[in-house]
Amino acid sequence: MVGNGLLGEWGAVVSVVQDGGRGQLRRPWVSMPGNMHASIVLPKPPTAGPWAESLTNLLPLVAGALFANVLESLGASIQLKWPNDILQNGRKVGGMLIEERNGIIILGLGLNLVGCPEDTLMREDCSAPAGTVAIPSFSGGPLTLLETLVSRGENVYAVMLDEIPPTQFIRMIENRLAWMGQTIQVREGNLDPYEAVIVGLSPQGGLVVLRGGEETVLFSGSISPL
């Protein structure tokens, strides 16, 4: 649709039911009716200014910050689990996945509005149990919420890139990180899991953890609290 000129920046495709979705590490994902499942066309990165070299690496965190900001304006208290999950009260209520193809950047966004998998159905190694998001100052369905997220998120995005340099953004987003300063378990590929403490974010958006007295930066892998 984008390639044929039918969908522009911030345009979106919404699915009532998604039975062939992909999660982190390309895990299969099935989504139930009533929840929000959308693919959103993101703007191309700027070619000049402080964000020109930083946005590509920081885009997952920027997207999380945008939608967390909008959800908080609607009364929902939100945390972000690095790199792309949306948490509320310690439970995963949504997630994001960004893909780029032929210069087109697509953000897959899902939010559990009416239901989620039971704890007994989650993988044993899941980082957080699933939950349904509570949004006190919102009434309506998935399409109405998506319209609100996109219209307000577009404004926040423009202001952010115009007024907030990447270094300041990193400090801001660190305040939203789940389990900041806490001990977590880290899984990287086929390596044995290990314990570390979250201490911040790198300028490139990697998760900075303290392991055995030394700082390490993660750019992939999964984390869970202990």
C-alpha positions as CSV (number, residue, x, y, z in Angstrom):
1,M,0.0,0.0,0.0
2,V,2.8,2.4,0.8
3,G,4.7,1.5,-2.3
4,N,1.6,2.2,-4.4
5,G,1.0,5.6,-2.8
6,L,-2.1,4.5,-0.9
7,L,-0.7,5.0,2.6
8,G,1.4,7.9,3.7
9,E,3.4,8.8,6.8
10,W,1.4,8.0,10.0
11,G,-1.1,6.1,8.0
12,A,-2.1,2.7,9.4
13,V,-3.6,-0.6,8.7
14,V,-5.7,-2.1,11.5
15,S,-6.6,-5.8,11.9
16,V,-9.6,-7.0,13.9
17,V,-7.9,-10.4,14.4
18,Q,-4.3,-11.3,13.8
19,D,-3.4,-15.0,13.6
20,G,-0.1,-14.8,11.8
21,G,1.7,-12.1,13.8
22,R,5.4,-12.2,14.8
23,G,6.8,-11.2,18.2
24,Q,10.3,-10.9,19.4
25,L,12.7,-13.4,17.9
26,R,10.0,-14.1,15.3
27,R,7.9,-16.0,17.8
28,P,4.4,-16.6,16.5
29,W,1.7,-14.4,17.9
30,V,-2.1,-14.8,17.9
31,S,-4.3,-11.8,18.8
32,M,-7.9,-11.8,19.9
33,P,-10.8,-9.5,18.7
34,G,-11.2,-6.4,20.7
35,N,-7.5,-5.8,21.2
36,M,-5.6,-3.2,19.1
37,H,-3.4,-4.6,16.3
38,A,-2.0,-2.0,13.9
39,S,0.8,-1.4,11.5
40,I,1.8,2.3,11.3
41,V,4.0,4.0,8.6
42,L,6.6,6.0,10.4
43,P,8.3,9.1,8.9
44,K,11.7,8.8,7.4
45,P,14.6,9.9,9.7
46,P,15.7,13.5,9.3
47,T,18.8,14.1,7.1
48,A,20.1,17.0,9.2
49,G,20.1,18.1,12.8
50,P,21.0,16.3,16.0
51,W,18.7,13.4,15.3
52,A,20.0,12.6,11.8
53,E,22.5,10.0,13.0
54,S,20.7,8.9,16.1
55,L,17.1,8.3,15.3
56,T,17.6,5.0,13.5
57,N,19.2,3.4,16.5
58,L,16.8,5.0,19.0
59,L,13.6,4.6,17.0
60,P,12.2,1.7,19.1
61,L,12.7,3.8,22.3
62,V,11.3,6.9,20.6
63,A,8.2,5.0,19.5
64,G,7.7,3.7,23.0
65,A,8.1,7.2,24.5
66,L,5.5,8.6,22.1
67,F,2.8,6.2,22.9
68,A,3.6,6.0,26.6
69,N,3.3,9.8,26.7
70,V,-0.1,9.7,25.0
71,L,-1.4,6.9,27.3
72,E,-0.3,8.8,30.3
73,S,-2.2,11.8,29.1
74,L,-5.2,9.5,29.2
75,G,-4.5,8.5,32.8
76,A,-2.6,5.3,32.2
77,S,0.7,4.7,34.2
78,I,3.1,3.1,31.7
79,Q,6.6,1.7,31.9
80,L,8.8,0.5,29.0
81,K,10.7,-2.7,29.1
82,W,13.7,-2.5,26.9
83,P,13.7,-2.6,24.0
84,N,10.0,-2.7,22.8
85,D,7.4,-3.8,25.4
86,I,4.8,-1.8,27.1
87,L,4.2,-2.6,30.8
88,Q,1.6,-1.6,33.4
89,N,1.8,-2.7,37.0
90,G,4.5,-5.2,36.1
91,R,2.5,-6.9,33.3
92,K,3.0,-6.7,29.6
93,V,0.0,-4.9,28.1
94,G,1.5,-4.2,24.7
95,G,4.4,-4.5,22.4
96,M,6.1,-2.9,19.3
97,L,8.1,-4.3,16.4
98,I,9.8,-2.0,13.9
99,E,10.7,-3.3,10.4
100,E,12.3,-1.4,7.5
101,R,12.1,-2.5,3.9
102,N,13.1,-0.4,0.8
103,G,13.3,2.7,2.9
104,I,9.8,2.3,4.4
105,I,9.6,2.0,8.2
106,I,6.6,0.1,9.6
107,L,5.8,0.0,13.3
108,G,3.7,-2.9,14.4
109,L,1.8,-2.0,17.6
110,G,-0.4,-4.1,19.8
111,L,-2.3,-3.3,22.9
112,N,-4.3,-5.6,25.1
113,L,-7.6,-3.7,25.5
114,V,-10.1,-6.5,26.4
115,G,-8.1,-9.7,27.0
116,C,-4.7,-11.4,27.2
117,P,-3.3,-14.9,27.6
118,E,-3.7,-16.4,31.1
119,D,-0.5,-16.8,33.2
120,T,-0.6,-20.6,32.8
121,L,-0.5,-20.2,29.0
122,M,2.6,-18.0,29.0
123,R,6.1,-19.5,28.2
124,E,8.1,-20.4,31.3
125,D,10.8,-18.0,30.2
126,C,8.5,-15.1,29.5
127,S,9.9,-11.8,30.9
128,A,6.6,-10.5,32.3
129,P,3.1,-12.0,32.6
130,A,0.5,-10.6,30.2
131,G,-2.1,-8.0,31.3
132,T,-4.9,-5.8,30.0
133,V,-4.2,-2.1,29.9
134,A,-6.3,0.2,32.1
135,I,-6.9,3.7,30.5
136,P,-9.0,5.7,32.9
137,S,-9.7,8.7,30.7
138,F,-10.6,6.8,27.5
139,S,-13.7,5.2,26.2
140,G,-14.0,3.6,22.8
141,G,-12.6,0.7,20.8
142,P,-9.3,-0.1,19.1
143,L,-9.8,2.2,16.1
144,T,-10.7,5.2,18.3
145,L,-7.6,4.6,20.5
146,L,-5.4,4.2,17.5
147,E,-6.6,7.5,16.1
148,T,-5.8,9.2,19.4
149,L,-2.4,7.6,19.7
150,V,-1.4,8.5,16.1
151,S,-2.7,12.1,16.1
152,R,-1.2,13.0,19.5
153,G,1.9,10.9,18.9
154,E,2.6,12.7,15.7
155,N,2.6,16.0,17.5
156,V,4.8,14.7,20.3
157,Y,7.2,13.3,17.7
158,A,7.5,16.6,15.9
159,V,8.2,18.5,19.2
160,M,10.7,15.9,20.4
161,L,12.8,16.0,17.2
162,D,12.7,19.8,17.2
163,E,13.3,20.6,20.8
164,I,14.9,17.6,22.6
165,P,18.4,16.4,21.6
166,P,19.1,12.7,21.7
167,T,21.3,12.9,24.9
168,Q,18.4,14.6,26.8
169,F,16.0,12.0,25.4
170,I,18.1,9.2,26.7
171,R,17.9,10.7,30.2
172,M,14.2,11.1,29.9
173,I,13.5,7.6,28.7
174,E,15.7,6.1,31.5
175,N,13.0,7.3,33.9
176,R,10.4,5.1,32.2
177,L,12.5,2.0,32.1
178,A,11.1,-1.0,33.9
179,W,13.4,-2.5,36.6
180,M,15.9,0.4,36.5
181,G,18.5,-0.2,39.3
182,Q,17.2,-3.8,39.9
183,T,18.7,-7.1,39.4
184,I,17.6,-8.9,36.2
185,Q,18.3,-12.1,34.4
186,V,19.7,-11.7,30.9
187,R,19.4,-14.2,28.0
188,E,21.6,-13.7,25.0
189,G,21.2,-16.2,22.2
190,N,22.4,-19.7,23.2
191,L,24.5,-18.4,26.1
192,D,23.8,-19.3,29.6
193,P,21.6,-16.8,31.4
194,Y,23.3,-14.4,33.8
195,E,22.4,-11.9,36.5
196,A,23.0,-8.1,36.1
197,V,21.7,-4.8,37.3
198,I,20.2,-2.2,34.9
199,V,22.0,1.1,35.2
200,G,20.9,3.0,32.1
201,L,20.9,3.3,28.3
202,S,23.8,3.9,25.9
203,P,23.8,6.8,23.4
204,Q,22.9,4.1,20.7
205,G,19.9,2.8,22.7
206,G,21.6,-0.3,24.1
207,L,20.8,-1.4,27.6
208,V,23.6,-0.7,30.0
209,V,23.9,-3.4,32.8
210,L,26.4,-3.9,35.6
211,R,27.7,-7.5,35.6
212,G,30.4,-8.6,38.0
213,G,31.4,-5.0,38.7
214,E,31.8,-4.1,35.0
215,E,29.4,-2.3,32.7
216,T,28.1,-4.1,29.6
217,V,25.9,-2.8,26.8
218,L,23.2,-5.1,25.4
219,F,21.9,-4.5,21.9
220,S,19.9,-7.8,21.7
221,G,18.6,-10.5,23.9
222,S,15.8,-10.7,26.5
223,I,15.6,-9.6,30.2
224,S,13.4,-10.5,33.1
225,P,13.2,-9.4,36.7
226,L,14.5,-11.5,39.6
